[in-house]
Amino acid sequence: MTASSLAETSAAERTFAEKPAPRLNDADTLAQEIVEKLTYSIGKSVKRARLHDWLEATTLAVRDRIIDHWLVSSHETAETGAKRVCYLSMEFLIGRLLRDAIANLGLTQSVREALARYDVELDLVELLEPDAALGNGGLGRLAACFMESMASTGVPGFGYGIRYVHGFFRQEIVDGRQVELPETWLKHGNPWEFERRESAYEIGFGGKVSMLDEAGKPPRQVWRPAERVLAVAYDTPVVGWRGEHVNTLRLWSAQSLDPILLDAFNAGDHIGALLESNKAEAITRVLYPADSHQAGQELRLRQEYFFSSASLQDIIRRHLRENETLSNLADKVAIQLNDTHPAVSVAELMRLLMDVHGMEWDEAWTITRATFSYTNHTLLPEALETWPIHLFERLLPRQMQIIYAINAVVMREATQGQGFDDTTISAISLIDEGNGRRVRMGQLAFVGSHAVNGVSALHTELMKETVFHDLHKLYPSRIENKTNGVTPRRWLFECNTGLASLIDETIGPGFRDEIGELKKLDGFANDAAFREKFAAVKRANKARLAALVEERLAIQLDPNAIFDIQVKRIHEYKRQLLNILETVALYEQIRSLPHLDWTPRVKIFAGKAAPSYVQAKEIIHLAGDVARVINSDPSVRNLLKVVFIPNYNVSLAEIIMPAADLSEQISTAGLEASGTGNMKFALNGALTIGTLDGANVEMLEHLGAENIFIFGLDADEVARMRREGHNGQSVIDRQPLLRSAIDSISAGVFCQEEPGRYASLMNSIRDRDWWMIAADFRAYWDTQRQLDMLWKKPDDWNKIAVHNTARMAWFSSDRSIREYAKDIWRAGPDA
Ligand SMILES: *Cc1c(COP(=O)(O)O)cnc(C)c1O
């Protein structure tokens, strides 16, 4: 279209297929737009505006630019009929959005300048944004990185999840103990989201199933739920690199169909009139409600079904708007199940296709399997979801029938096709007959999907050997690997602007579009001048973290010390306890051999423990007790400091990752599915001390053995020792350092007010040592001392650090997403 013909069409006539006229992105224009928002959307004058008003105004001005791209992206996908990827996840740990959006749109400099005109600092404004706490750990952060990478690589993606009013809890440490408080991230509203009242669906629970036999139609099952709640959509745009593609994160909020029972209210029962509404809204109040009791379990199952059903109804409605039939659903939509939380979707899609849209079983089953794929995230038996049949049947009677029918199909394939024996058959079954009859959600997700993936090479192999051993025999080509990744935008460009600018200067900015170019940095490891600049960036990042620790904990850190950091959920398999024992052993050695040339260290911990996980909470308490004693002991002369920073979340991680010299990835081998913290640290130039576990194995391949510090038992050795009945005491007897550390902790050296506090925690190491803490202690200690020596040769340390940054490009989530798009989804620009 020529300029003149464009001028002839009015704006209203132009369709969104054409890109909207690009906005000006200079500081003048932005300053004007921000003040306009401040005035007319927020109702404040420049003079009266508080910092929070500037946050809102800036967000709204930036949001307008995203919306321009968003409408174009959505329209293009609809017009071209491109296949969409729907990513169903119980968690999206997205963190703050403003900085990410500004950076991806390339507006950082001009927004900064625009605000500076009013003496407002962008960095301070950004800090006021609450951290969207819609996740717990790695699984939720992966979903967030994947959403960003789908937008950045041009895969039309929809994230589907739950809009928790309170998200996961906010952690405070009171008298050394974790205290859980409600997260109130929506307190000031949320300018990023759009409520879509027109996209609301009814979700049923309970009731009965009966056969409907209408004249002239084949008989069919109908479910008449006893209860219904409404799922209302809230959309958040997810903007990719350079703002070219914008995807949607659609989160569901539960509402009651009748907000108030007016009859009851007028009859004087003011509370009873609101009960139904409260019960409905409870579904989307918090992430991971305690499920140690029946009511908690039921709520959790309600949440899972609620967001699965709403998402599927939405997917079907959109499909039917653009297509005549549901027969081609699998050509137009790929649905990824992020772990088993949305696994009930398999039964629900069958129900919708058959009961609501009249499809026959065979066709519905073919479509279902072609549409779904499933990512497994854990091999821990206690983390594999199962539901008591009586609960499932009461809440979802029709879905239970369908699960039995699916099971019959699978059982037939197993007995007829393969001639499997009874043990294999019962391992494959969707129903666990052993533990009071339960539905196995992992099995359901597996059989309902055409592809099942693990999240690192090792984890995928272990999946084939353990949890899905028998299903893998039945469907040998279904399991594949897709190693996790992290988005380099948030985890390098934005969180470590110093390093990103240094890389710009050194190899040019091409790596920002093609992260593989980071490899060009490798040669600079031998350039002393470059290493000095690289080290200066690290020092500045350490100073920033030290300032945060001083402000929040009133503890001063020595920037010349190794910042040795372990931040992640607190779990026995992640072995924070191994790190604490090494810390105590080091403390005792420094005290007894004060004349040695010790390398100064700061041990930094952060992470939340699940509210009902007693041992994990004891580990937090122990870290705090050890910190208190060591930090106040003048005889260690600042050679050792220990800090536990409360409330680990994405924003804290963004300050911690760039400041680390040493990254602790020390899980018991065979138990960490992948890890992504390991990748963020290494990308930012930290050295890794770790076991051969999860993605550490692939990091070793990419970094080279001389650039990563691997120690301890591997997964096979752990399995063998467990089989042979390993016992901790036999190891402890041979290791005086370890014995002394355990004895001191047991004797109450770090908790004189309650000497027996850690007796049972220590006994668990002396007895079964299930997590191989005693077994791996010596190798861990020796590797730490090797790192002490290396720290004294900064040239050597920094060379390794540079190699880490240069060689981590493969761990970009863009690479993960391209693999999913090509091998599993068959969607995206190259499909
Ligand atoms: C990356 C990240 C995680 C995952 O850490 P792992 O070390 O892989 O367990 C958890 N929480 C937050 C906030 C993160 O940013």
The ligand as an ORCA input file, in Angstrom:
! r2SCAN-3c Opt
* xyz 0 1
  C      15.804    -20.288     39.097
  C      14.952    -20.221     40.267
  C      14.617    -21.397     40.957
  C      15.162    -22.758     40.568
  O      16.390    -22.980     41.241
  P      17.072    -24.410     41.280
  O      18.419    -24.126     41.856
  O      17.166    -24.887     39.875
  O      16.261    -25.277     42.154
  C      13.801    -21.302     42.059
  N      13.324    -20.111     42.478
  C      13.639    -18.966     41.849
  C      13.102    -17.687     42.373
  C      14.449    -18.975     40.727
  O      14.733    -17.825     40.102
*
